[in-house]
Structures are given as structure tokens and as C-alpha cells.
Amino acid sequence: MINAMNQSTSGSPSAFQLLFDARLNKGAAFSESEREQFGLVGLIPDGIESMDIQLDRARLQFEQQSSDLGKYQFLSALQDRQERLFYALLRSDFQRYMPIVYTPTVGEACQKFGHIMRRPKGMYLSMNRRGKLAQVLRNWPVKDVRFIVVTDGERILGLGDQGVCGMGIPIGKLALYTACAGVPPQVALPVVLDMGTNNEGFRNDPLYPGLRVPRIGGDEYLSFIDEFVAAVQEVFPRCCIQFEDFTNKNAIPLLERYRDKVCCFNDDIQGTASVAVAGLFGACRMNATKMSDQRILFMGAGSAAVGIADLFVKQLCGDGMSEAQAIERCWFVNSRGMVHSGMPKLPDYLQRYAHDVSGLKFPVGAPSGLDSPLTRLSDVVEVVRPTVIIGVSTVAHAFNETVVRAMARINARPIIFPLSNPTSKSECTAEEAIRWSEGRAIIATGSPFPPMHFGGKLFVPGQGNNVYIYPAVGMAVFATEANRVTDEMFLRAAESLASQTTDQDLSVGLIYPPISSIYETSIEVAIAVAALIFDQGLARVPRPADIAEFVRERVYDPAF
């Protein structure tokens, strides 16, 4: 019966394939000849609809949803039903749809994933399948997968352990690969590694779709990851792996373990670093300073913060500064206070940023930085006197009025980047940063905030969202079939992104190109990164005469 429904005797797609395969389905856009050829007459209304008409209907249905989560579910169902229409809708208004497909709405979707899921997407690789992961991966119907976004669900956004409900992140990330930079959706595979969960609420929820056991760790955890990476290389040899939302204790070690062996990257580390450095380029243009003039204080000392610091240091070294001098420009605050060389039990990746603070002048009444590390961020600001403060802590309201006013007192144009998401985890809002700095702050936020007026002037907050970076890097890797992903690629991406910010953008406080133009922005970034891949000798295809044309020819077009 199944074969009879899904396969015509001639080998051509059957009517059922065309209507129920999301990649083939055009809805009522099938022409009269297609309807006759494939037996569609009577299965759809006689009216032949253009993409524009179907987009109008989709927009209407989207807006009829009463909540952002409802809108998320609508878009998810549309992706399952008619893929090209889904991507055409996203591209028609990125600013409207991206916060629904990804942050901040995807956070709520992950929290409720077990309750709202309607059909499986991607692959769920369970620790119960150890020793058989390659065999399981072969169950995926597409045999030439080029991208896998994988999470173990342990640190989803700022929400903590979501187990297999973290699948919402790989799904959303890969949707933006296609929507923003044209990576063909058929080469993308979202994956979640089910190694249990320590989320008691999920383990006690009968609708939780994963294993209801505590997480594995240590050597057992690492062995599972090793098997997964090896299985991907065996089954999909041209595949790039993007590690996503792993905890700090695993993220950096895993990246270091595999980056020189397979084509892989970690967006939380390298993508975040790239978009932050791009923002710093824009901020320097806005306040007429140089990167070498900046002194950065990080609120948060995990993988994202260290990733930004490492790329910033690489940029300064490329400009002629010594590594030691560049490192001195980066300061950190973690959950225990200001990071310094006398602080015990610092992770290895943070050691080089643990400065000697014995010569610093501490505020009156503040504890010694050695005997009792400064725990108030405002005190650390007074001691370090940064030009830039970057929040990657997921600690809501960490940039309070005292902190922002201190930054504004120290700097004529303080650079303030509260990059944590979703919105509920932001260190401050854009409006707070502008108001408390009396309109002088240069800001980038991790989550979207609306434009505002202050002092008779319009301010448009820039969103320092990784979506400016990882889809473009992904498109470059796809086009060139790169065998490795390097930090230099992310630095080149940052430079290309920053170069596309116009003086008009800067005049309203926008240090990134408008999100509404992200598709063309991403293609330009992809072209720049592709050129570097060829220069580095990492491409698995011959260098073309025209790299821009080469990349654009490979971009996915959702048009009927």
C-alpha cells in the first residue's frame, strides 16, 4: 500500500510524493501541465497560485496566532509541509520572523518541546546505541550531508539542561543556514545526543521524549562523542560538524580535541567571538578609536567570553601588538568575582587571562583583590577602567544602573554589549544602556530590542547575533568543501561584516548592517571567507576564476 501511494509506475514522483514531501510540494502553484502529468487534478483546487499569493496567506495565518510560541509552531508546521514557502517567508521579512524561528522564542520552544512536537525532525542518537552510531546515521535518507548541528542539550541558551528537548536549537540554527546564507536545506542534518538529563522536571514528565536517566560524564561521555565524530566521518565524509550549546566544561576541550582532525567549529565560541569583534570594529568607527585602544571587561568567564577574548587578541597581534600586551587588554568576572592570578581552581582555558592585580588601585572600602576578590561588578569597573564591557553571563540585570553610569563616567562613548540571550537573560536592555549613559553608549545586544528615542535622537540597537556569522561561514564551507574551519575564517567574517556597516547605520547607533539585509550581507561574508579558504589551501575543489560568482551559483533559491 505504501509503495502504491508513494511511487508511480514510471518512476516519476507520484501525486502523493509531490503533495506530502515538503521539498517537492508547491501547494496550488503546480502548473496545469504538472497537474496532468503527475495526477494532481482534483487533489488541489483548480486556481493556480503564485508564490506571492501563498506568501500572503502564510503571513495572514502567522499573524492570526495568539502567542509567539503559537507562531513558532505555525512556522514549524509550514516547514514540514512546504519547505520552499517556509524559506521564502523567512527571507521576505527577517526582522519579523527570525526572533520566532530562533532567539528568543526558540528558548520557550525547547522548554516545551516534548509537549509541542508533532513530527520528528533530525536524528536522536542515544547512548543506548553505543557501538552502532554509524549504523544509525545511515538511516538518514540523504546520503550527502554537508552540515550537522549537534547538541547534547546540557546548556541550552541560558536555560540549562533541556535534554533532547534541546533539539529545537539545531533545527533553528540550520533553518537560518538556509534562510540567511542559502545553504541548501537538503544537505543539513540536526542532531541531538541523548546522554540522559539531570533536569528532574523532564525526567518526571511523561511527555518528555528522551531517556529518563541521569547524564553520563567523564570518560564515558568522551567515548560517546568520539564515536559520534568518527561515525560522521565514516557516513558523511564531506560533513562539517557544528557543536552547539555544550557546557563550558565540555565546549572548549571538545573544540580543541577535534578542530585539527575534522571539519568542525563551535558557534558559541567562534561565532560569538566573530560577531562581537565585528561589533568592536563598528564601535571603533563610531567613536573614532582603534582596536588597540580598547580594554575589555567580560561579565562571564565561560567559553563564549574566552572565545571573544582569543579572537580579539588574534586581531591585536595581527595589528602588531605582542600577545602579552593584547592579553593585558582582557579582564574577566566570573561567579566568584574578578579573575586574577591568585584565584584558585581556574580552568586551563582561563589561566592566561588571570592577571596579577597587586599593583591595581582598589576603590575605597572595597576588599583586596587578592584576599577577597571583588564581587561587585561596579567595583571591578572602577578598578579595571574598561572601554568595553561585554556580558556573556546569562545573569539578568548584571549591568545595573551603577555599572552603566560608571562606564559612562570613565568613557565619553562607553561600549556596552549585553550579549546573553534569550531576552530574559540579558545583562541589561538597550533602553537602559542608552538612558543610564545619557545617550552616549555604543551598544550591541544578544536579543532584539526595538528602536527608541532619547534626547530627541533616534537610537537603533544593533543585535550582536551569531546569525550574521555562522550561516555565512557555513555557505563558504559548503561551496569550497573545506576540510577544516579556522579562527582566521571567523576573523575574516568579522572584518567583512563590519565593512558592510554604512555611515548612515552608524549615525543611528547601528554597528551592524540592518538585519533586514542579512541575506545579501551573509553572501558577501561567505564570499570573503571562501576566498580565504582557497588562500589557506583548505578547499577540496579547484579555485574558480570568479569566487563571488562561484558562491552565488551554489545558493539555494526557494522560488517555485
Legacy VTK file of the C-alpha trace (Angstrom):
# vtk DataFile Version 3.0
C-alpha trace
ASCII
DATASET POLYDATA
POINTS 560 float
0.000 0.000 0.000
2.792 2.438 0.918
4.622 1.805 -2.335
1.445 2.196 -4.297
0.782 5.546 -2.668
4.279 6.958 -2.956
5.692 5.723 -6.216
4.381 5.902 -9.747
4.952 3.035 -12.133
7.051 5.265 -14.409
9.496 6.160 -11.675
8.388 9.789 -11.654
7.192 11.356 -8.431
3.639 10.387 -7.594
0.917 12.837 -6.626
1.293 11.841 -3.023
5.048 12.433 -3.125
4.548 15.883 -4.574
1.928 16.904 -2.023
3.361 15.293 1.097
7.079 15.740 0.587
7.903 19.186 1.945
10.758 19.676 -0.508
8.622 18.875 -3.546
5.298 20.386 -2.519
4.334 23.643 -4.252
0.766 23.719 -2.953
-1.533 25.245 -5.555
1.416 26.551 -7.590
1.631 23.427 -9.760
1.024 24.322 -13.379
-1.750 22.803 -15.448
0.722 20.576 -17.278
2.228 19.397 -13.975
-1.233 18.615 -12.660
-1.985 16.491 -15.698
1.422 14.815 -15.746
1.518 13.824 -12.068
-2.148 13.057 -11.464
-2.783 16.114 -9.289
-6.074 17.098 -10.935
-8.792 17.136 -8.305
-6.314 16.824 -5.420
-5.824 20.595 -5.225
-8.145 23.487 -6.162
-8.125 24.489 -9.813
-6.835 28.001 -9.110
-3.092 28.260 -9.851
-1.394 30.404 -7.226
1.866 32.296 -7.395
4.429 32.330 -4.600
3.269 35.844 -3.688
-0.315 34.694 -3.132
0.815 31.800 -0.973
3.074 34.149 0.982
0.115 36.450 1.652
-1.889 33.518 3.020
1.041 32.352 5.157
1.509 35.849 6.601
-2.188 36.050 7.436
-2.158 32.684 9.167
1.032 33.564 11.025
-0.415 36.788 12.404
-3.575 35.001 13.493
-1.561 33.049 16.072
-2.143 34.455 19.552
1.341 33.912 21.007
4.968 33.758 19.904
5.017 30.045 20.709
1.941 29.606 18.511
3.743 31.464 15.731
6.744 29.165 16.221
4.514 26.103 15.887
2.902 27.527 12.751
6.284 28.085 11.096
7.456 24.631 12.135
4.383 23.070 10.548
4.896 25.133 7.402
8.484 23.894 7.158
7.191 20.317 7.459
4.534 20.901 4.801
6.032 23.219 2.176
9.733 23.913 2.616
10.245 26.431 -0.159
7.340 28.551 1.014
8.783 28.455 4.545
12.141 29.817 3.399
10.575 32.360 1.077
8.518 33.623 4.030
11.592 33.992 6.256
13.503 35.865 3.564
10.580 38.201 2.963
10.993 39.789 6.412
13.917 38.531 8.501
13.307 41.092 11.202
9.780 39.784 11.743
10.351 36.045 11.558
13.860 35.416 12.866
13.024 36.079 16.553
10.320 33.433 16.218
12.403 30.804 14.420
15.319 31.346 16.768
16.026 33.540 19.775
14.231 34.421 21.863
11.215 32.201 21.061
13.232 29.029 20.481
14.102 29.070 24.188
10.457 28.627 25.171
10.052 26.062 22.394
12.867 23.957 23.858
11.389 24.165 27.346
8.074 22.864 25.975
9.472 20.715 23.171
8.094 17.444 24.493
4.609 18.974 24.668
4.519 20.683 21.267
6.423 18.280 18.976
4.271 16.963 16.150
6.631 15.003 13.964
10.291 14.028 14.321
12.951 16.227 12.728
16.601 15.335 12.512
18.223 12.435 14.357
18.270 11.422 18.001
21.422 9.484 18.861
21.005 7.756 22.180
23.723 6.389 24.434
21.729 3.151 24.268
23.006 2.886 20.669
26.695 2.974 21.602
28.761 0.914 19.203
26.141 1.362 16.465
26.150 5.112 15.768
27.433 4.777 12.213
24.701 2.244 11.513
22.086 4.595 12.970
23.341 7.561 10.910
22.865 5.506 7.760
19.130 5.545 8.466
19.071 9.199 7.392
17.649 9.188 3.848
20.022 11.858 2.455
23.450 10.370 1.783
25.432 13.559 1.125
25.032 15.514 4.363
27.344 18.541 4.490
26.340 20.069 7.824
25.397 18.664 11.169
24.471 20.971 14.015
24.712 18.863 17.144
23.937 19.491 20.801
23.942 17.327 23.891
21.226 19.566 25.347
23.119 20.263 28.561
23.327 24.062 28.271
20.603 25.351 26.021
20.911 29.148 25.705
20.792 30.401 29.288
18.167 27.816 30.280
20.381 24.953 31.420
19.821 21.242 30.823
16.990 20.633 28.357
17.965 17.092 27.382
16.684 16.035 23.972
14.287 18.989 24.050
17.356 20.967 23.058
16.691 19.653 19.524
14.940 22.976 18.903
18.377 24.615 18.710
19.887 22.535 15.860
16.601 22.768 13.955
16.516 26.553 14.296
20.209 27.004 13.542
20.010 25.023 10.324
16.885 26.851 9.195
18.903 30.057 9.398
21.799 28.475 7.469
19.389 28.298 4.551
17.327 31.433 5.091
20.263 33.773 5.744
23.015 32.404 3.538
21.472 29.990 1.068
22.905 26.674 2.265
20.654 24.053 0.598
18.374 22.560 3.266
18.739 19.012 1.948
22.412 18.901 2.985
21.693 19.845 6.608
21.005 17.452 9.486
20.042 18.486 13.045
21.272 16.047 15.710
20.809 15.731 19.447
22.921 13.377 21.539
20.785 11.782 24.231
23.077 11.068 27.138
20.392 11.430 29.756
19.372 14.583 31.584
19.808 15.982 35.069
16.629 18.013 34.682
14.338 16.406 37.248
11.277 18.085 35.775
11.876 16.416 32.437
12.687 13.028 33.953
9.346 13.111 35.765
7.380 14.393 32.763
5.554 11.553 30.930
5.728 13.639 27.730
9.500 14.005 27.815
10.681 12.169 24.674
14.239 11.284 25.766
15.931 8.908 28.185
14.802 9.498 31.777
18.180 8.755 33.362
20.962 10.916 34.832
23.558 12.232 32.408
26.727 10.309 31.777
30.052 12.105 32.158
33.806 11.671 32.262
35.411 9.038 30.038
32.037 7.522 29.221
30.842 10.870 27.853
34.013 11.464 25.865
33.956 7.984 24.379
30.419 8.597 23.121
31.435 11.898 21.495
34.455 10.209 19.899
32.231 7.539 18.418
29.816 10.171 17.092
32.562 12.202 15.407
34.102 9.068 13.876
30.687 7.877 12.673
30.026 11.206 10.935
33.377 10.984 9.129
32.565 7.442 8.014
28.985 8.022 6.844
29.193 11.655 5.666
32.869 12.259 4.762
32.302 15.806 3.449
30.323 16.896 6.516
31.139 19.849 8.763
30.102 19.473 12.415
28.889 22.493 14.370
28.949 21.909 18.117
26.158 23.854 19.782
25.163 24.618 23.387
27.621 22.367 25.170
28.551 23.332 28.742
31.694 25.331 29.408
33.443 22.314 30.889
32.993 20.442 27.601
32.794 23.090 24.874
36.410 24.275 24.735
38.003 20.840 25.355
35.873 19.270 22.605
36.761 22.006 20.135
40.453 21.605 20.892
40.130 17.819 20.633
38.678 17.806 17.100
39.416 21.106 15.359
42.671 19.942 13.771
41.320 16.485 12.905
37.929 17.077 11.285
35.953 19.911 9.751
34.166 21.388 12.758
33.574 24.529 14.799
31.719 25.734 17.868
29.403 28.628 17.176
29.039 29.557 20.856
32.810 30.106 20.965
33.894 31.110 17.467
30.666 32.558 16.055
30.060 34.641 19.168
33.656 35.829 19.021
33.327 36.826 15.384
30.141 38.845 15.770
31.486 40.541 18.912
34.738 41.520 17.192
32.725 42.795 14.216
30.775 44.928 16.678
34.023 46.276 18.115
35.160 47.267 14.610
31.902 49.195 14.220
32.171 50.755 17.668
35.705 51.941 16.899
34.432 53.654 13.757
31.650 55.276 15.757
33.867 56.747 18.478
36.956 57.324 16.290
39.229 54.948 18.212
41.339 51.918 17.312
41.030 48.297 18.396
44.347 48.710 20.205
42.769 51.442 22.335
40.209 49.070 23.806
40.266 47.465 27.220
37.554 44.811 27.625
35.867 43.622 30.803
33.896 40.401 30.383
30.969 39.615 32.648
31.119 35.836 32.440
34.235 33.739 32.020
32.987 30.726 30.100
33.608 29.509 26.586
31.854 32.422 24.859
33.819 35.074 26.761
37.147 33.336 26.252
36.333 32.834 22.566
35.779 36.581 22.133
38.964 37.384 24.038
41.013 34.928 21.978
39.817 36.392 18.666
40.312 39.951 19.941
43.876 39.035 20.940
44.460 37.486 17.497
43.293 40.725 15.875
45.579 42.861 18.043
48.542 40.582 17.347
47.799 40.872 13.632
47.988 44.662 14.075
51.466 44.357 15.557
50.838 44.093 19.308
52.595 41.374 21.301
50.438 38.570 22.650
51.261 39.517 26.242
50.222 43.126 25.604
46.999 42.003 23.933
46.114 39.647 26.777
46.551 42.519 29.245
43.619 44.206 27.480
41.183 41.451 28.551
39.704 41.136 32.059
37.093 38.759 33.404
34.499 38.477 36.152
33.137 35.046 36.991
30.725 33.830 39.656
33.457 34.272 42.292
34.414 37.814 41.341
37.235 39.409 39.379
39.501 36.776 37.870
43.147 37.148 38.937
46.296 35.077 39.273
45.705 34.326 42.945
42.285 32.785 42.351
42.323 29.001 42.883
40.874 26.306 40.641
40.685 28.334 37.453
40.059 26.210 34.336
43.001 25.823 31.986
41.447 27.958 29.252
41.179 30.931 31.622
44.688 30.766 33.080
46.345 33.139 30.626
43.772 35.840 31.413
44.331 35.627 35.189
46.267 38.852 35.816
48.420 39.941 38.722
46.291 42.592 40.474
48.673 43.504 43.267
49.523 46.816 41.630
45.953 47.930 40.993
44.285 50.720 42.925
41.138 49.449 44.609
38.152 51.654 45.436
37.874 52.986 48.980
36.042 50.439 51.105
36.435 47.639 48.546
38.094 44.383 49.620
41.563 43.489 48.422
41.568 41.791 45.055
43.882 39.084 46.422
42.403 38.312 49.816
38.757 38.737 48.895
38.160 39.152 45.167
35.895 41.955 44.069
32.420 40.552 43.598
30.530 43.727 42.706
30.766 44.425 39.004
30.685 48.170 39.623
33.821 47.863 41.799
35.586 45.884 39.082
34.710 48.593 36.556
36.330 51.177 38.816
39.484 49.042 39.173
39.927 47.899 35.561
38.522 51.088 33.915
37.457 49.315 30.727
36.414 50.991 27.497
34.227 47.956 26.688
32.036 45.764 28.849
30.687 42.537 27.351
28.038 40.401 29.006
28.024 36.661 28.262
26.961 35.573 31.737
23.221 34.892 31.298
22.837 36.887 34.550
19.863 39.150 34.004
20.320 42.808 35.022
24.048 42.376 35.789
24.652 45.679 34.003
22.652 47.727 36.501
22.409 51.495 36.651
25.527 51.816 38.839
27.598 49.799 36.361
26.404 51.654 33.272
26.832 55.076 34.888
30.350 54.117 35.965
31.167 53.132 32.368
29.734 56.457 31.158
31.789 58.415 33.692
35.008 56.695 32.665
34.383 56.864 28.886
32.987 59.552 26.620
31.401 56.770 24.498
31.211 53.575 26.590
30.891 50.364 24.575
28.296 48.109 26.214
27.459 44.682 24.785
24.871 42.678 26.815
25.032 39.613 24.572
23.259 36.959 26.680
20.029 35.522 25.370
17.149 34.923 25.462
15.841 38.369 26.382
15.067 37.271 29.948
18.816 36.635 30.495
20.094 39.903 29.030
22.527 41.807 31.285
20.534 44.964 30.524
18.115 46.239 27.936
19.084 48.575 25.131
16.830 51.238 26.607
18.574 51.010 29.992
22.040 51.290 28.446
21.017 54.372 26.468
19.156 56.080 29.304
21.698 55.450 32.055
24.567 56.597 29.823
22.607 59.714 28.807
22.572 58.602 25.193
26.338 58.088 24.885
26.588 54.259 24.997
27.504 52.277 21.892
25.511 49.104 22.245
25.001 45.664 20.787
22.579 43.186 22.323
22.232 39.434 22.005
18.451 39.585 21.749
16.443 42.044 19.650
15.267 45.312 21.183
13.133 47.935 19.428
14.369 51.365 18.279
13.928 54.172 20.791
14.162 57.938 21.079
16.266 59.670 23.722
17.137 63.329 23.926
15.391 63.974 20.646
17.539 61.403 18.789
16.684 58.026 17.282
18.677 55.033 18.509
18.557 51.691 16.673
20.156 48.955 18.810
22.394 46.592 16.912
21.802 42.914 17.593
25.101 41.087 18.048
23.588 37.870 16.861
25.713 34.976 15.613
23.282 34.694 12.718
25.434 37.285 10.956
28.339 34.839 11.046
27.730 31.090 11.159
25.371 30.782 8.137
27.855 32.729 6.017
30.812 30.667 7.215
28.673 27.594 6.544
27.944 28.731 2.978
31.654 29.280 2.376
32.491 25.825 3.739
29.727 24.249 1.624
30.806 25.961 -1.589
34.509 25.204 -1.172
34.089 21.811 0.507
36.631 22.973 3.091
38.305 20.230 5.122
38.895 22.446 8.184
37.431 25.555 9.839
39.984 28.005 11.256
39.912 31.012 13.577
41.190 33.115 10.687
37.912 32.400 8.867
35.963 33.912 11.743
38.235 36.939 11.829
37.765 37.410 8.085
33.984 37.066 8.604
34.102 39.776 11.289
36.045 42.114 9.010
33.664 41.547 6.109
30.588 42.040 8.274
31.916 45.251 9.797
32.872 46.644 6.391
29.234 46.461 5.299
28.024 48.817 8.043
27.400 52.223 6.465
27.935 55.674 7.916
24.151 56.049 7.903
23.832 52.912 10.031
26.378 54.276 12.498
24.559 57.615 12.705
21.618 55.931 14.485
23.798 53.716 16.675
23.634 50.620 14.480
27.065 48.934 14.441
25.943 46.066 12.213
24.204 46.115 8.843
20.399 46.065 9.301
19.019 42.606 9.963
16.585 43.223 7.106
19.522 42.970 4.671
21.073 39.902 6.269
20.745 37.707 3.180
22.918 39.896 0.951
25.200 40.652 3.906
25.699 36.925 4.515
26.510 36.217 0.880
29.196 38.910 0.904
30.670 37.453 4.106
30.554 33.965 2.563
32.454 35.199 -0.498
35.145 36.771 1.693
35.530 33.604 3.781
35.559 31.391 0.672
38.449 33.431 -0.725
40.385 32.835 2.494
39.645 29.093 2.366
41.206 28.948 -1.098
44.142 31.083 0.092
44.717 28.721 3.031
44.682 25.668 0.766
41.782 24.113 2.674
39.327 23.742 -0.220
38.578 20.354 -1.752
37.561 21.893 -5.081
39.672 23.851 -7.603
39.896 27.608 -7.142
37.470 29.286 -9.564
38.308 32.344 -11.649
35.473 34.298 -10.020
34.885 33.332 -6.371
31.851 35.588 -5.966
30.094 34.016 -8.936
31.170 30.556 -7.731
29.499 31.076 -4.338
26.352 32.696 -5.708
25.800 29.826 -8.156
25.529 27.436 -5.185
22.993 29.436 -3.194
19.621 27.799 -2.568
16.688 29.607 -4.181
13.270 28.804 -2.672
11.357 30.123 -5.701
8.898 27.765 -7.429
LINES 1 561
560 0 1 2 3 4 5 6 7 8 9 10 11 12 13 14 15 16 17 18 19 20 21 22 23 24 25 26 27 28 29 30 31 32 33 34 35 36 37 38 39 40 41 42 43 44 45 46 47 48 49 50 51 52 53 54 55 56 57 58 59 60 61 62 63 64 65 66 67 68 69 70 71 72 73 74 75 76 77 78 79 80 81 82 83 84 85 86 87 88 89 90 91 92 93 94 95 96 97 98 99 100 101 102 103 104 105 106 107 108 109 110 111 112 113 114 115 116 117 118 119 120 121 122 123 124 125 126 127 128 129 130 131 132 133 134 135 136 137 138 139 140 141 142 143 144 145 146 147 148 149 150 151 152 153 154 155 156 157 158 159 160 161 162 163 164 165 166 167 168 169 170 171 172 173 174 175 176 177 178 179 180 181 182 183 184 185 186 187 188 189 190 191 192 193 194 195 196 197 198 199 200 201 202 203 204 205 206 207 208 209 210 211 212 213 214 215 216 217 218 219 220 221 222 223 224 225 226 227 228 229 230 231 232 233 234 235 236 237 238 239 240 241 242 243 244 245 246 247 248 249 250 251 252 253 254 255 256 257 258 259 260 261 262 263 264 265 266 267 268 269 270 271 272 273 274 275 276 277 278 279 280 281 282 283 284 285 286 287 288 289 290 291 292 293 294 295 296 297 298 299 300 301 302 303 304 305 306 307 308 309 310 311 312 313 314 315 316 317 318 319 320 321 322 323 324 325 326 327 328 329 330 331 332 333 334 335 336 337 338 339 340 341 342 343 344 345 346 347 348 349 350 351 352 353 354 355 356 357 358 359 360 361 362 363 364 365 366 367 368 369 370 371 372 373 374 375 376 377 378 379 380 381 382 383 384 385 386 387 388 389 390 391 392 393 394 395 396 397 398 399 400 401 402 403 404 405 406 407 408 409 410 411 412 413 414 415 416 417 418 419 420 421 422 423 424 425 426 427 428 429 430 431 432 433 434 435 436 437 438 439 440 441 442 443 444 445 446 447 448 449 450 451 452 453 454 455 456 457 458 459 460 461 462 463 464 465 466 467 468 469 470 471 472 473 474 475 476 477 478 479 480 481 482 483 484 485 486 487 488 489 490 491 492 493 494 495 496 497 498 499 500 501 502 503 504 505 506 507 508 509 510 511 512 513 514 515 516 517 518 519 520 521 522 523 524 525 526 527 528 529 530 531 532 533 534 535 536 537 538 539 540 541 542 543 544 545 546 547 548 549 550 551 552 553 554 555 556 557 558 559
